[in-house]
Amino acid sequence: MQPNRRGLASNVTKVVTAKPMRKPAMSLALAFEPVPQPIAIPSADARIRAFLAGETDGEDVLHEIYDHVLDEPIPESMRALLKR
């Protein structure tokens, strides 16, 4: 240690400069393409429960249950009744 102007020993240690950090390499998680997640479609059971709980109006459930009926032809006997 070398004394300073007042004759006292300097208590300063040598300053070590840190090496500049390299830019971090791309994370492995980002190196791969993201896996597309399927769109979550609530099950019929969950939609029926939501309807019964009053959370939805149930339109989607009714369409799922009865839409195929709309494609059926109207029977002739019923057509005759409707014509009266």
Secondary structure, DSSP 8 states (H G I E B T S, - for coil): --B-TTS-B------------------HHHHS-----------HHHHHHHHHTTSS--HHHHHHHHHHHHTS---HHHHHHHH-
